[in-house]
Amino acid sequence: MNQPQTDASPPERPEPRASGPGPPSTGFQAPVYASYYEEEISLLRYVNVLLKRWRLVLGLPLLAAFSAGVFSFMVRPTFTATASFLPEVRSPSRLPAGLAGLAAQFGVSAGSEGSEAPQFYAEVLRSRELLERVVLDRFIDPRGEHNPSDSATLIDILEVEAENPTERLYAGVKALRGLVSTQVDRQTGIVKLSVDAPYPELAAAVANRMLDRLNEFNTKTRQSQARERRRFVEDRVAAVEQELREAEEDLKSFYERNRSWQSSPQLVVEEDRLRRQVELRQELYLTLKREYETARIEEVNDTPVITVIEAAVPPLEKSKPKRLLNVILAFLLGGMLSLFLAFGAEYFDRSGREEDEDYKEFRTLAGAAWSELRGILTLRRPR
């Protein structure tokens, strides 16, 4: 009888069978679920890291959100009052082109310019001259008992402190400029003014006072320009009137010397030239007289140069701080930081357990840097 074979040998791997035309396969195909299995393992590895350090992952975002909420309640609320206005757009000058150029040589504006643009008014609202006037104006003091007779300058209400009055005024203007913002609608030309303040009534009062100061500034500027234009036109009227009289005298003398000038072609041409000089000076004189009267009216004109579309009113709700938004942002930022710390700590722990060469080098370099820094701090420490 054949004895049973005691030495067990591993079973031979079956040869792959060709399933169709083409070269035969060289081995077994990997299971179709291998990649899915590896992804599941990687995902579980990440979840394990989060579960291992769940106190850090959950505690840091909650602590950040709680701190942001406490800080939001400690910060003084800010109220924003908004006003809007439309600047006046004056018609262009009626001066002739030559006279307008001559006026420009004397520094007198004879037409529309950039000072009528809405952006100009937005810049004036944030200018130092206007802000100085507003910051020194008196307002109802909201810090008191709301007595209408209690008033204080805006620089006192904002509690601006400095070593001397000059520095205090500079700091007050800087503080007010930080509370003021402007926005220009290029399509409609409407200028929007926003003022932040710790009290709603103060924010509205400051915004309306700034519009008043802007109107005063522009009125004085317009009157000053009209005064200079009136002086220029007045001088030109006198000069052109004298030129007109001289041209009329020349034409009169021509008629007296040449009784029958119609019979001579040369005299006809001369008479036409002299008469044309008189007509041109007459037209220029009449134009200047009209401009002179217009300038006199503009010189004393004190009508507003801006149209207030919406005056500022005390806001009912604060604009800052937005407590809910701050809490949400703090929670998200804390969450990202906690994830970074958790995975960073896990990486260092695993590198230390596996005795990674990069980790050993990192520990050596970090220890050397810390020892060197500690030595420097010890040498500089006063004895």
C-alpha positions in Angstrom: 0.0 0.0 0.0 1.1 3.5 -0.6 2.1 5.3 2.6 0.4 8.7 3.2 2.7 11.6 2.5 3.6 13.2 5.9 5.4 16.3 4.5 2.6 18.7 3.8 3.5 21.0 0.9 1.6 24.2 0.2 -0.9 23.8 -2.5 0.1 25.0 -5.9 -1.4 28.3 -7.1 -3.7 27.5 -10.0 -2.6 28.9 -13.3 -4.7 31.7 -14.6 -7.0 31.0 -17.4 -7.4 33.1 -20.4 -10.8 34.5 -20.6 -10.6 35.6 -24.1 -8.3 36.7 -26.9 -5.1 38.5 -25.9 -2.2 37.7 -23.6 -2.9 35.6 -20.6 -3.2 37.2 -17.2 -0.1 37.1 -15.0 -1.8 36.9 -11.5 -4.9 37.3 -9.5 -6.9 40.5 -9.7 -7.1 42.6 -6.5 -10.6 42.7 -4.9 -12.7 45.5 -6.2 -13.4 46.7 -2.6 -9.7 47.2 -1.7 -9.6 51.0 -2.4 -12.8 51.5 -0.6 -11.4 49.5 2.4 -8.3 51.7 2.4 -10.3 54.9 2.3 -12.5 53.6 5.2 -9.3 52.9 7.3 -8.0 56.4 6.6 -11.3 58.0 7.5 -11.4 55.9 10.7 -7.8 57.1 11.5 -8.9 60.7 11.3 -12.0 60.0 13.5 -9.8 58.3 16.0 -7.6 61.3 16.3 -10.6 63.5 16.9 -12.0 61.1 19.5 -8.6 60.8 21.2 -8.4 64.6 21.6 -12.0 65.4 21.8 -11.5 67.8 24.8 -9.2 70.0 22.7 -11.3 69.7 19.5 -14.5 70.7 21.3 -13.2 72.8 24.2 -11.2 75.3 22.2 -14.0 76.4 19.9 -16.4 76.7 22.8 -13.9 78.7 24.8 -13.3 81.0 21.8 -17.0 81.5 21.3 -17.6 82.2 25.0 -14.7 84.7 25.1 -16.0 86.5 22.0 -19.5 86.7 23.5 -18.1 88.1 26.8 -15.9 90.6 24.9 -18.9 91.7 22.8 -20.9 92.5 25.9 -18.0 94.4 27.4 -17.5 96.6 24.3 -19.5 99.8 24.2 -22.2 99.6 21.5 -21.9 101.8 18.4 -24.8 103.4 16.6 -24.7 104.6 13.0 -26.8 107.5 11.7 -27.1 108.1 8.0 -27.9 111.2 6.0 -28.0 111.7 2.2 -27.9 114.8 0.0 -27.7 115.9 -3.6 -25.1 118.6 -4.5 -26.3 121.6 -6.6 -25.1 121.5 -10.2 -24.8 125.0 -11.5 -25.1 125.8 -15.2 -21.9 126.5 -17.1 -20.7 130.1 -17.5 -22.1 132.2 -20.2 -18.9 134.1 -20.8 -17.4 133.9 -24.3 -14.6 131.5 -24.9 -12.0 134.3 -25.2 -13.2 136.1 -22.0 -13.3 132.8 -20.1 -9.7 132.1 -21.0 -8.7 135.5 -19.9 -10.5 135.0 -16.6 -8.7 131.7 -16.1 -5.4 133.6 -16.5 -6.4 135.7 -13.5 -7.3 132.6 -11.4 -11.0 133.2 -11.7 -13.2 130.2 -12.6 -15.6 130.9 -15.4 -17.3 127.5 -15.8 -18.2 124.2 -14.2 -15.3 122.5 -12.4 -14.4 119.7 -10.1 -15.6 121.6 -7.1 -19.2 120.8 -8.2 -18.6 117.1 -8.4 -20.2 114.9 -5.7 -16.9 113.4 -4.9 -15.6 116.8 -4.0 -18.3 117.2 -1.4 -17.5 113.8 0.1 -13.9 114.8 0.5 -14.9 118.1 2.1 -16.9 116.2 4.7 -13.7 114.5 5.8 -11.5 117.5 5.5 -9.6 118.8 8.6 -11.1 122.3 8.4 -14.7 121.0 8.6 -14.0 118.4 11.2 -12.2 120.9 13.4 -15.4 123.0 13.5 -17.6 120.1 14.2 -15.4 118.6 16.9 -15.4 122.0 18.7 -19.2 122.5 18.3 -21.4 121.9 21.4 -24.0 119.1 21.5 -26.5 117.9 24.1 -24.4 115.8 26.4 -25.8 112.2 26.4 -23.7 111.2 29.3 -25.7 113.3 31.7 -29.4 113.2 32.8 -30.6 114.2 29.3 -31.2 117.8 30.4 -31.6 120.0 27.3 -29.5 122.7 29.0 -26.5 120.3 29.5 -24.2 120.6 26.6 -20.5 119.9 25.9 -18.2 120.0 23.0 -17.9 116.9 20.9 -14.3 116.5 21.8 -15.3 116.3 25.5 -18.1 113.9 24.8 -15.7 111.6 22.9 -13.4 111.9 25.9 -10.3 112.7 23.9 -7.3 113.3 26.1 -3.9 114.8 25.2 -1.1 116.8 26.8 -1.9 120.2 25.3 -4.8 121.8 23.4 -3.1 121.5 20.0 -2.5 117.8 20.3 -6.0 117.3 21.8 -7.6 119.0 18.8 -5.5 116.9 16.4 -6.5 113.7 18.2 -10.1 114.8 18.2 -10.1 115.4 14.5 -8.5 112.0 14.0 -11.1 110.3 16.2 -14.0 112.0 14.4 -12.5 111.1 11.0 -12.5 107.5 12.0 -16.2 107.7 12.8 -17.2 109.3 9.5 -17.6 107.5 6.2 -19.0 108.8 2.9 -20.3 107.0 -0.2 -21.0 108.5 -3.6 -23.5 107.0 -6.1 -22.0 107.8 -9.5 -25.2 107.3 -11.4 -27.4 109.6 -9.4 -24.8 111.9 -7.8 -26.3 111.3 -4.3 -23.8 111.5 -1.4 -24.4 109.3 1.6 -22.9 110.3 5.0 -22.6 107.8 7.9 -21.5 108.8 11.4 -20.7 106.3 14.2 -21.1 107.3 17.8 -21.6 105.6 21.2 -25.1 107.2 21.5 -27.8 107.2 18.9 -28.9 110.8 19.5 -25.3 112.0 19.2 -24.7 110.1 15.9 -27.7 111.8 14.3 -26.8 115.3 15.7 -23.3 115.0 14.5 -24.4 113.9 11.0 -26.8 116.8 10.6 -24.3 119.3 12.0 -21.8 118.2 9.4 -24.3 118.9 6.7 -24.8 122.4 8.1 -21.1 123.0 8.2 -20.7 121.7 4.7 -23.4 124.1 3.5 -21.8 127.0 5.2 -18.4 126.1 3.8 -19.8 125.8 0.2 -21.9 129.0 0.5 -18.8 131.0 1.6 -16.7 129.4 -1.1 -19.4 130.2 -3.7 -19.7 133.8 -2.5 -15.9 134.2 -2.5 -15.7 133.0 -6.1 -18.6 135.2 -7.1 -16.9 138.2 -5.5 -13.7 137.6 -7.4 -15.7 137.1 -10.6 -17.6 140.3 -10.0 -14.4 142.2 -9.5 -12.9 140.8 -12.7 -16.0 141.5 -14.7 -16.3 145.0 -13.3 -12.8 145.8 -14.4 -13.5 144.3 -17.9 -16.8 146.3 -18.2 -14.9 149.5 -17.6 -12.2 148.6 -20.0 -14.6 147.5 -22.8 -16.8 150.6 -22.2 -13.8 152.8 -22.9 -12.9 150.7 -26.0 -16.5 151.1 -27.2 -16.4 154.9 -26.8 -13.1 155.0 -28.7 -14.5 152.9 -31.5 -17.6 155.1 -31.7 -15.4 158.3 -31.8 -13.4 156.8 -34.6 -16.6 156.0 -36.6 -17.9 159.5 -35.8 -14.7 161.1 -37.0 -14.8 159.0 -40.2 -18.3 160.3 -41.0 -17.3 163.9 -40.4 -14.2 163.7 -42.6 -15.9 161.7 -45.4 -19.3 163.1 -46.3 -19.7 161.2 -49.5 -17.9 157.9 -48.5 -20.4 155.8 -50.4 -18.8 156.8 -53.7 -15.4 155.5 -52.9 -14.8 151.7 -52.6 -11.8 152.2 -50.3 -13.9 154.4 -47.9 -16.8 151.9 -48.0 -14.4 149.2 -46.8 -13.0 151.5 -44.1 -16.5 152.4 -42.9 -17.5 148.7 -42.7 -14.4 147.9 -40.6 -15.1 150.8 -38.2 -18.7 149.9 -37.9 -17.9 146.3 -37.2 -15.5 147.2 -34.4 -18.3 149.2 -32.8 -20.8 146.3 -33.1 -18.3 143.8 -31.6 -17.6 146.0 -28.6 -21.2 146.7 -28.1 -22.0 142.9 -28.0 -19.1 142.3 -25.6 -20.1 145.2 -23.4 -23.7 143.9 -23.1 -22.5 140.4 -22.3 -20.2 141.7 -19.6 -23.0 143.8 -18.1 -25.2 140.8 -17.8 -22.4 138.8 -16.2 -21.7 141.6 -13.9 -25.3 141.7 -12.6 -25.3 137.9 -12.2 -22.0 138.0 -10.2 -23.5 140.7 -8.0 -26.5 138.5 -7.3 -24.3 135.4 -6.6 -22.1 137.4 -4.3 -25.0 137.9 -1.8 -26.7 134.6 -2.5 -26.9 132.5 0.7 -29.3 129.8 -0.5 -28.2 126.2 0.3 -25.9 124.6 -2.2 -27.0 121.1 -1.3 -30.4 119.4 -1.2 -30.8 117.2 1.8 -32.7 114.1 0.7 -32.7 112.3 4.0 -31.8 113.9 7.3 -30.2 111.8 10.0 -32.4 110.3 12.7 -31.3 108.5 15.8 -31.0 104.8 15.0 -33.1 102.3 16.9 -30.6 99.5 16.8 -26.8 99.4 17.3 -24.6 98.7 14.3 -21.6 97.3 16.3 -20.7 94.9 17.8 -22.6 92.1 16.1 -22.5 89.6 19.0 -24.0 86.6 17.2 -21.7 87.0 14.2 -18.7 87.4 16.5 -19.6 84.3 18.4 -20.0 82.2 15.2 -16.7 83.5 13.7 -14.9 82.8 17.0 -16.3 79.3 17.1 -15.2 78.6 13.5 -11.7 80.0 14.0 -11.4 78.1 17.2 -12.5 74.9 15.5 -9.9 75.3 12.7 -7.2 76.0 15.3 -8.2 73.0 17.4 -8.1 70.7 14.4 -4.6 71.9 13.5 -3.4 71.4 17.1 -5.0 67.9 17.4 -3.5 66.5 14.2 -0.2 68.3 14.9 0.0 66.7 18.3 -0.9 63.3 16.9 1.8 63.6 14.2 4.5 64.4 16.8 3.3 61.5 19.1 3.4 59.0 16.2 6.8 60.3 15.1 8.2 59.9 18.6 6.9 56.4 19.0 8.3 55.3 15.6 11.6 57.1 16.3 11.4 58.9 13.0 14.7 60.5 11.9 13.2 63.8 11.1 11.5 63.9 14.6 14.9 63.1 16.3 16.5 65.9 14.3 13.7 68.3 15.2 14.1 67.6 18.9 17.8 68.1 18.8 17.6 71.4 16.9 14.7 72.6 19.1 16.6 71.8 22.3 19.8 73.5 21.0 17.8 76.6 20.0 16.1 76.7 23.4 19.4 76.4 25.3 20.9 79.1 23.2 18.0 81.4 23.7 17.9 80.8 27.4 21.6 81.6 27.6 21.1 84.9 25.8 18.2 85.8 28.2 20.3 84.9 31.2 23.2 87.1 30.1 20.8 90.1 29.4 19.0 89.7 32.7 19.8 92.7 35.1 21.7 91.6 38.2 
